[in-house]
Amino acid sequence: MSFSEEVKQELIGKLPSSRHCQLSAAAALLHHCGLVQEIEGEPVLYLRTDRREQAQKLFTILRKTLRIERDFSREEEKLRVRGRIYFRAGIASQDMRRILTALEETRDSTGAEPAGFNGKICCKRTYLRETFLCIGSVSDPKKGYHLEFDCASEEQTFFLRKLMESFDIHAKTLKRKRYQVVYIKEGEEIAALLNGSACFSDGL
């Protein structure tokens, strides 16, 4: 197991206790690991197959927050998008509407933030942690510290940098193939991002 995988394994067991942080966690997981498609007028959620543990965490959070149950019978259906495989999440369409409504209700009034994110400090920590689980990686500090997020759009990079700046962490960006990469190379800032006293701490 790589150093990055070890860090993620430690973080994946962290479940926020407050509802607003649970919604922020769900928002990050849906935004970075999920894909909502409309099929025959109904919202259908697909989740990336290389993020099964994150998918399980998402279901756990949704069950705690919105009492959503999982139907395993629909999860054999697959979808390929931009070279990635997604599996259909076993969530009924009426429950998907409840999820989308709950996330939309917590959206920032300006509409600038992702649905499900309300801007509280604890929610910023939660959102960053779950985003790292989905699209982040970190190298072994013994071999040269480097942490990055592979973002799908410039909007994502802007939002992540803005979140990190609120914790006095200043990330940089670069273009790599089809991704916009947000990265940190300063050891102290990476430690601040990852250690228990900084923004990955629940703060609850």
C-alpha positions in Angstrom: 0.0 0.0 0.0 1.4 3.4 -1.0 1.8 6.3 1.5 -1.1 8.1 -0.2 -3.4 5.0 0.2 -2.4 4.7 3.8 -3.4 8.3 4.4 -6.7 7.8 2.7 -7.4 4.6 4.6 -7.0 6.6 7.8 -9.3 9.4 6.6 -12.0 7.2 5.1 -13.2 6.1 8.6 -13.9 9.7 9.7 -17.6 10.3 9.6 -18.9 13.8 10.5 -21.5 13.9 13.3 -23.4 17.1 12.5 -26.0 17.2 9.7 -24.5 20.2 7.9 -21.0 18.5 7.8 -22.6 15.3 6.6 -24.2 17.2 3.8 -20.9 18.8 2.9 -19.3 15.4 2.9 -22.0 14.0 0.6 -21.7 17.1 -1.6 -17.9 16.5 -2.1 -18.3 12.7 -2.7 -21.1 13.3 -5.2 -19.3 16.1 -6.9 -16.0 14.3 -7.4 -17.0 10.6 -7.5 -20.6 10.7 -8.7 -22.5 11.4 -11.9 -26.2 12.2 -12.0 -28.0 11.3 -15.2 -31.6 11.9 -16.1 -33.1 8.7 -17.5 -36.8 8.7 -18.6 -37.3 11.9 -16.6 -35.8 10.5 -13.3 -32.5 11.3 -11.7 -30.1 8.4 -11.6 -26.8 8.4 -9.7 -23.7 6.6 -11.0 -20.5 6.3 -9.0 -16.9 5.6 -10.1 -15.9 2.0 -9.9 -12.4 2.9 -8.7 -13.8 4.6 -5.7 -15.8 1.8 -4.1 -14.8 2.7 -0.5 -15.8 6.3 -1.1 -19.1 5.0 -2.5 -19.7 3.0 0.6 -18.9 6.0 2.8 -21.4 8.1 0.7 -24.1 5.5 1.3 -23.3 5.5 5.0 -23.6 9.3 5.2 -26.8 9.4 3.2 -28.3 6.7 5.4 -27.4 8.7 8.6 -28.5 12.0 7.2 -31.5 11.4 5.0 -32.5 7.8 5.9 -31.7 6.6 2.4 -31.7 2.9 1.9 -29.6 1.0 -0.7 -31.0 -1.4 -3.4 -28.2 -3.7 -4.5 -30.2 -5.2 -7.3 -29.6 -2.2 -9.7 -25.8 -2.0 -9.2 -24.8 -4.2 -12.0 -25.6 -1.5 -14.5 -22.4 0.3 -15.8 -21.7 3.6 -17.6 -18.5 4.6 -19.4 -17.7 8.4 -19.4 -14.4 9.8 -20.6 -12.7 6.5 -20.2 -13.9 5.9 -16.7 -16.4 3.3 -15.5 -19.3 4.2 -13.3 -21.7 1.8 -11.6 -25.3 2.6 -10.9 -26.0 3.4 -7.3 -28.9 1.5 -5.8 -30.9 4.6 -4.8 -34.6 5.0 -5.7 -35.5 8.0 -7.8 -37.7 9.5 -5.1 -34.7 9.3 -2.7 -32.4 10.9 -5.3 -34.8 13.8 -5.4 -34.6 14.1 -1.6 -30.8 14.1 -1.8 -30.6 16.7 -4.5 -33.2 18.9 -2.7 -31.3 18.6 0.6 -28.1 19.6 -1.0 -29.7 22.5 -2.9 -31.3 23.8 0.3 -27.8 24.3 1.9 -26.3 26.0 -1.2 -24.7 29.4 -0.5 -27.1 32.2 -1.3 -24.8 33.6 -4.1 -24.9 30.2 -5.9 -21.1 30.3 -6.1 -20.5 27.3 -3.8 -21.3 23.7 -4.6 -24.8 22.5 -3.5 -24.5 21.0 0.0 -21.8 23.4 1.1 -22.6 26.2 3.6 -19.2 27.7 4.3 -18.9 26.9 8.0 -15.3 26.2 9.1 -16.1 22.6 10.0 -17.8 22.1 6.7 -14.7 23.4 4.9 -12.6 20.8 6.7 -15.1 18.1 5.8 -15.3 19.1 2.2 -11.5 19.2 1.8 -11.1 15.8 3.4 -13.7 14.1 1.2 -12.3 15.8 -1.9 -8.8 14.5 -1.1 -10.3 11.0 -0.8 -11.8 11.3 -4.3 -9.2 13.2 -6.3 -6.2 13.8 -4.1 -2.8 12.1 -3.7 0.2 12.7 -1.5 3.8 11.4 -1.9 5.9 9.9 0.9 7.6 12.7 2.8 10.8 10.6 2.9 10.9 10.9 -0.9 9.9 14.5 -1.4 6.7 15.9 -0.1 4.0 16.7 -2.8 0.2 16.8 -2.4 -2.2 17.4 -5.3 -5.8 17.3 -6.4 -6.7 16.4 -10.0 -9.6 18.7 -10.8 -11.9 18.3 -13.8 -12.4 22.1 -14.3 -11.0 25.5 -13.5 -14.0 26.2 -11.3 -13.0 23.3 -9.1 -9.4 24.5 -8.9 -10.6 28.0 -7.9 -12.9 26.7 -5.2 -10.3 24.4 -3.7 -7.7 27.1 -3.6 -10.2 29.4 -2.0 -11.0 26.8 0.7 -7.3 26.2 1.4 -6.5 29.9 1.6 -9.1 30.1 4.5 -6.6 27.9 6.4 -3.6 30.0 5.3 -2.5 27.2 2.8 -1.5 28.6 -0.6 -1.7 26.1 -3.4 -0.6 26.5 -7.0 -2.1 25.1 -10.2 -0.9 23.6 -13.5 -2.5 21.9 -16.5 -1.8 18.2 -16.9 -3.5 16.4 -19.8 -7.2 16.8 -19.3 -6.9 17.8 -15.6 -6.4 21.1 -13.8 -4.0 20.2 -11.0 -4.0 22.0 -7.6 -0.8 21.2 -5.8 1.2 22.0 -2.7 5.0 21.4 -2.3 5.7 23.2 0.9 6.2 20.6 3.6 4.7 22.7 6.4 1.6 23.5 4.4 1.1 19.8 3.5 1.5 18.9 7.1 -1.0 21.6 8.1 -3.4 20.1 5.6 -3.0 16.5 6.7 -2.4 16.6 10.5 -5.0 16.3 13.2 -4.9 20.0 14.2 -5.5 21.4 10.8 -8.2 21.4 8.2 -8.6 17.6 7.9 -9.6 17.5 11.6 -13.3 17.2 12.1 -13.4 20.2 14.5 -16.6 18.9 15.9 
